[in-house]
Amino acid sequence: MRYRRLGYFVAVAEELSFTRAAQRLHMAQPPLSQQIAALEKDLGAVLFDRSRRAVRLTAAGAALLPEARRLLADYEETARMVRRVAEGAVGRLAVGFVPSAIHGALAPLLRAYGAAHPDVQLVLTERPPDALLRSVHDGRLDVAVLYLPLREPDLAQRRISSEDLVLALPVGHPAAERETVSLADVAGEPFVLPEQHDVPGLHSAVSALFADAGVAPRVAQRGVWLVQTVLGLVAAGVGLAIVPSSVAAPGHRGVVVRPVREAAHPVEVAAVWRPDDPSAALARLLDLLPGGVTPAPTA
């Protein structure tokens, strides 16, 4: 109310007429006069000289006018900033992801979000999937991007993309000459397997692929969670590996990738977040996901 009275005061001070100020403010003159009188009472000073035919500012009114304009401008700027935060146009968004996700749909998603919301600070963190979920639960991350499947009934999730699993072989391996490779053809070969986390994720998808092919892999190295490290071990001749196609797409020195005939089910990448998170910046990110338009939280 006091800010509104300052607005009334500025209108009268600029018009030097209660009638014209009331017309400008789209209100009747008596309520305007009452609001100015209430402001004078609050301040303990007379702001207008009404003793003459024309309205004039008193010394107190002249001193108040620039301060009133400044206070109203500050108020409008603050209100604009609050609205932008409520709309998700400014603020901070903490995004965590498994490192291999950046090679797929995550990179264009972040690029699109940054272009649409340049004033939102993106805080990016790469971690193993178990650590990502802990950070989402405790609020250190707004959203995490990782591989499905995922057993987290308290978290919301939405698929970002799906990609095939492919076979990574060292350059010169006989199977590298084929267009596609069956796991049965390399069943006796050593394999480098991804680390098994509490989150089923990629390890579960790779294990399901071997199970569907009826192959029990001979493990040369297990517990490697960085897929780029897996490819490095493949290049070193430690063993073959099953990896997501997006990771293999950029190419890796000494490694050849081939489609797997048994890979009927793609591995899925999903965004995971707390459903009660009020962040408007998060809502705007979710809008960019496939099938997603998320209502903005009420400020």
C-alpha positions as CSV (number, residue, x, y, z in Angstrom):
1,M,0.0,0.0,0.0
2,R,2.8,2.4,0.8
3,Y,4.5,1.8,-2.5
4,R,1.1,2.4,-4.2
5,R,0.8,5.7,-2.3
6,L,4.2,6.7,-3.6
7,G,2.9,6.0,-7.1
8,Y,-0.1,8.2,-6.4
9,F,2.2,10.9,-5.1
10,V,4.4,10.9,-8.2
11,A,1.4,11.2,-10.5
12,V,0.1,14.2,-8.6
13,A,3.6,15.8,-8.4
14,E,4.1,15.4,-12.1
15,E,0.6,16.6,-13.1
16,L,0.4,19.2,-10.4
17,S,-3.3,18.5,-10.5
18,F,-5.4,16.0,-8.5
19,T,-7.9,15.9,-11.3
20,R,-5.4,15.1,-14.1
21,A,-3.6,12.7,-11.8
22,A,-6.8,10.8,-11.0
23,Q,-7.6,10.6,-14.8
24,R,-4.0,9.3,-15.4
25,L,-4.4,6.7,-12.7
26,H,-8.0,5.7,-13.8
27,M,-9.5,6.4,-10.4
28,A,-11.8,9.0,-8.8
29,Q,-10.3,12.1,-7.3
30,P,-11.7,11.7,-3.7
31,P,-9.9,8.4,-3.1
32,L,-6.7,9.8,-4.6
33,S,-6.9,12.8,-2.2
34,Q,-7.5,10.4,0.7
35,Q,-4.4,8.3,-0.2
36,I,-2.2,11.4,-0.5
37,A,-3.5,12.6,2.9
38,A,-2.7,9.1,4.4
39,L,0.8,9.3,2.9
40,E,1.4,12.8,4.5
41,K,0.2,11.4,7.8
42,D,2.6,8.5,7.5
43,L,5.5,10.8,6.8
44,G,4.5,13.5,9.2
45,A,4.9,16.2,6.5
46,V,2.7,18.1,4.1
47,L,3.7,17.3,0.5
48,F,1.5,19.6,-1.5
49,D,0.5,23.3,-1.1
50,R,-3.2,23.3,-1.7
51,S,-3.8,26.9,-0.6
52,R,-3.7,28.3,-4.1
53,R,-5.6,27.6,-7.1
54,A,-2.7,25.5,-8.6
55,V,-1.3,22.6,-6.7
56,R,2.4,23.0,-5.8
57,L,5.0,20.8,-4.1
58,T,6.2,21.9,-0.7
59,A,9.9,21.6,0.1
60,A,9.2,18.2,1.7
61,G,7.3,17.1,-1.4
62,A,10.1,18.3,-3.7
63,A,12.6,16.4,-1.6
64,L,10.5,13.2,-1.7
65,L,9.9,13.2,-5.5
66,P,13.3,11.9,-6.7
67,E,13.4,9.4,-3.8
68,A,9.9,8.2,-4.6
69,R,10.9,7.7,-8.2
70,R,14.0,5.7,-7.2
71,L,12.0,3.6,-4.7
72,L,9.4,2.8,-7.3
73,A,12.0,1.9,-9.9
74,D,13.8,-0.4,-7.4
75,Y,10.5,-2.0,-6.6
76,E,9.7,-2.6,-10.2
77,E,13.1,-4.1,-10.9
78,T,12.8,-6.4,-7.8
79,A,9.3,-7.4,-8.9
80,R,10.6,-8.1,-12.4
81,M,13.5,-10.2,-11.0
82,V,11.1,-12.2,-8.8
83,R,8.8,-12.9,-11.8
84,R,11.8,-14.1,-13.9
85,V,12.9,-16.4,-11.1
86,A,9.3,-17.7,-10.8
87,E,9.2,-18.3,-14.6
88,G,12.6,-20.1,-14.5
89,A,14.3,-17.4,-16.6
90,V,17.0,-16.8,-14.0
91,G,18.4,-18.8,-11.1
92,R,20.5,-21.9,-10.7
93,L,20.1,-25.5,-12.0
94,A,22.2,-28.3,-10.7
95,V,22.4,-31.2,-13.2
96,G,24.3,-34.4,-12.5
97,F,25.0,-37.1,-15.1
98,V,26.9,-40.3,-15.7
99,P,29.9,-39.4,-17.9
100,S,28.8,-41.5,-20.9
101,A,25.5,-39.6,-21.1
102,I,27.2,-36.4,-22.4
103,H,28.0,-38.2,-25.7
104,G,24.3,-38.8,-26.4
105,A,21.1,-36.7,-26.0
106,L,22.4,-34.7,-22.9
107,A,24.7,-32.4,-24.9
108,P,22.0,-31.1,-27.3
109,L,19.6,-30.8,-24.3
110,L,22.0,-28.6,-22.4
111,R,22.7,-26.6,-25.5
112,A,19.0,-26.0,-26.1
113,Y,18.4,-25.1,-22.5
114,G,21.3,-22.7,-22.4
115,A,20.1,-20.9,-25.5
116,A,16.6,-20.6,-24.2
117,H,17.6,-19.5,-20.6
118,P,21.0,-17.8,-20.8
119,D,20.6,-16.2,-17.4
120,V,20.2,-19.5,-15.5
121,Q,23.5,-20.8,-14.1
122,L,24.0,-24.4,-15.0
123,V,26.0,-26.3,-12.4
124,L,27.1,-29.6,-14.0
125,T,28.5,-32.6,-12.1
126,E,29.5,-36.1,-13.4
127,R,29.2,-38.9,-10.9
128,P,28.5,-42.6,-10.6
129,P,24.8,-43.4,-10.7
130,D,24.5,-44.3,-6.9
131,A,26.0,-40.9,-6.0
132,L,23.7,-39.1,-8.4
133,L,20.6,-40.6,-6.8
134,R,21.8,-39.7,-3.3
135,S,22.4,-36.1,-4.4
136,V,19.0,-35.9,-6.0
137,H,17.3,-37.2,-2.8
138,D,19.2,-34.8,-0.5
139,G,18.6,-31.8,-2.8
140,R,22.2,-31.2,-3.9
141,L,21.1,-31.9,-7.5
142,D,17.9,-30.8,-9.1
143,V,18.0,-33.5,-11.8
144,A,20.2,-36.5,-12.7
145,V,20.7,-38.1,-16.1
146,L,21.6,-41.8,-16.1
147,Y,20.8,-45.2,-17.6
148,L,17.6,-47.2,-16.9
149,P,16.4,-49.4,-15.4
150,L,15.9,-47.6,-12.2
151,R,14.0,-48.7,-9.0
152,E,13.3,-45.3,-7.3
153,P,9.5,-45.0,-6.6
154,D,10.0,-41.7,-4.7
155,L,11.6,-40.0,-7.8
156,A,10.0,-38.9,-11.0
157,Q,11.7,-40.0,-14.3
158,R,11.3,-39.3,-17.9
159,R,13.1,-41.0,-20.8
160,I,15.4,-38.7,-22.8
161,S,16.7,-41.1,-25.4
162,S,17.4,-44.7,-26.3
163,E,20.4,-46.1,-28.0
164,D,21.7,-49.5,-29.1
165,L,24.3,-51.5,-27.4
166,V,27.2,-52.3,-29.7
167,L,30.3,-54.5,-29.5
168,A,33.7,-52.9,-29.1
169,L,36.6,-54.8,-30.5
170,P,40.3,-54.0,-30.8
171,V,41.5,-53.1,-34.3
172,G,42.7,-56.2,-36.1
173,H,40.2,-58.5,-34.4
174,P,38.8,-61.1,-36.9
175,A,35.2,-60.2,-36.0
176,A,35.9,-56.5,-36.9
177,E,35.7,-57.5,-40.5
178,R,32.0,-58.4,-40.3
179,E,29.1,-55.9,-40.6
180,T,27.3,-57.4,-37.6
181,V,28.5,-59.8,-34.9
182,S,26.6,-62.4,-32.9
183,L,27.7,-62.8,-29.3
184,A,27.7,-66.5,-29.9
185,D,30.6,-65.9,-32.3
186,V,32.7,-64.3,-29.6
187,A,31.4,-66.3,-26.6
188,G,34.9,-67.6,-25.7
189,E,36.5,-64.2,-25.8
190,P,37.4,-62.2,-22.6
191,F,35.1,-59.2,-21.8
192,V,35.5,-56.0,-19.9
193,L,32.3,-55.5,-17.9
194,P,30.9,-52.2,-16.5
195,E,30.8,-51.8,-12.8
196,Q,27.7,-53.1,-11.0
197,H,26.1,-50.3,-8.9
198,D,23.1,-50.4,-6.7
199,V,21.3,-48.7,-9.6
200,P,20.8,-51.5,-12.2
201,G,21.4,-49.2,-15.1
202,L,24.0,-50.0,-17.8
203,H,25.3,-53.2,-16.0
204,S,21.8,-54.6,-16.0
205,A,21.2,-53.8,-19.7
206,V,24.6,-55.5,-20.7
207,S,23.8,-58.5,-18.5
208,A,20.4,-58.9,-20.0
209,L,21.9,-58.8,-23.5
210,F,24.3,-61.7,-22.7
211,A,21.4,-63.6,-21.1
212,D,19.1,-63.1,-24.1
213,A,22.0,-64.5,-26.3
214,G,22.5,-67.4,-24.0
215,V,26.1,-66.5,-23.5
216,A,28.0,-66.4,-20.2
217,P,30.8,-63.9,-20.7
218,R,34.4,-64.8,-19.7
219,V,35.3,-61.8,-17.6
220,A,38.8,-60.3,-18.1
221,Q,38.1,-57.2,-16.1
222,R,35.0,-56.1,-14.1
223,G,34.1,-53.0,-12.1
224,V,35.1,-50.4,-14.7
225,W,32.5,-47.6,-14.4
226,L,33.8,-45.1,-16.9
227,V,32.9,-46.3,-20.4
228,Q,35.8,-44.4,-21.9
229,T,38.1,-46.5,-19.7
230,V,36.4,-49.6,-20.9
231,L,37.2,-48.6,-24.5
232,G,40.8,-47.9,-23.5
233,L,41.0,-51.4,-22.1
234,V,39.5,-52.8,-25.3
235,A,42.2,-50.9,-27.4
236,A,44.8,-52.4,-25.1
237,G,43.6,-55.9,-25.9
238,V,42.4,-56.7,-22.4
239,G,39.0,-57.8,-23.8
240,L,35.9,-57.0,-25.8
241,A,33.1,-54.9,-24.4
242,I,29.4,-54.0,-24.8
243,V,28.9,-50.2,-24.8
244,P,26.2,-47.7,-25.7
245,S,26.4,-46.6,-29.3
246,S,26.6,-42.9,-28.5
247,V,29.8,-43.5,-26.5
248,A,31.4,-45.3,-29.4
249,A,30.2,-42.8,-32.0
250,P,33.0,-40.3,-31.6
251,G,35.5,-43.1,-32.2
252,H,38.4,-44.3,-30.0
253,R,41.9,-45.0,-31.2
254,G,42.5,-48.7,-31.6
255,V,38.8,-49.6,-31.2
256,V,36.2,-50.8,-33.8
257,V,32.5,-51.1,-33.0
258,R,30.0,-53.4,-34.6
259,P,26.2,-53.9,-34.2
260,V,25.3,-56.9,-32.1
261,R,22.7,-59.2,-33.7
262,E,21.0,-60.0,-30.4
263,A,20.7,-56.4,-29.3
264,A,16.9,-56.2,-29.7
265,H,16.3,-54.0,-26.7
266,P,18.0,-50.5,-26.6
267,V,19.4,-49.0,-23.4
268,E,17.5,-46.0,-22.3
269,V,18.8,-42.7,-20.8
270,A,16.4,-40.9,-18.4
271,A,16.2,-37.7,-16.4
272,V,15.4,-38.2,-12.7
273,W,14.2,-35.6,-10.2
274,R,12.2,-35.1,-7.0
275,P,8.5,-34.6,-8.0
276,D,8.0,-32.0,-5.2
277,D,11.0,-29.8,-6.3
278,P,9.5,-26.3,-6.7
279,S,12.3,-25.1,-9.0
280,A,11.0,-23.2,-12.0
281,A,14.4,-23.6,-13.7
282,L,14.0,-27.4,-13.5
283,A,10.4,-27.2,-14.9
284,R,11.7,-25.3,-17.9
285,L,14.3,-28.1,-18.5
286,L,11.6,-30.7,-18.2
287,D,9.7,-28.8,-20.9
288,L,12.5,-29.7,-23.3
289,L,12.3,-33.4,-22.7
290,P,10.3,-35.7,-25.1
291,G,6.6,-35.4,-24.2
292,G,7.1,-32.9,-21.5
293,V,5.5,-29.6,-20.7
294,T,5.6,-28.9,-17.0
295,P,3.5,-26.2,-15.3
296,A,5.5,-23.4,-13.8
297,P,5.4,-23.5,-9.9
298,T,3.4,-20.8,-8.3
299,A,5.7,-18.0,-7.0
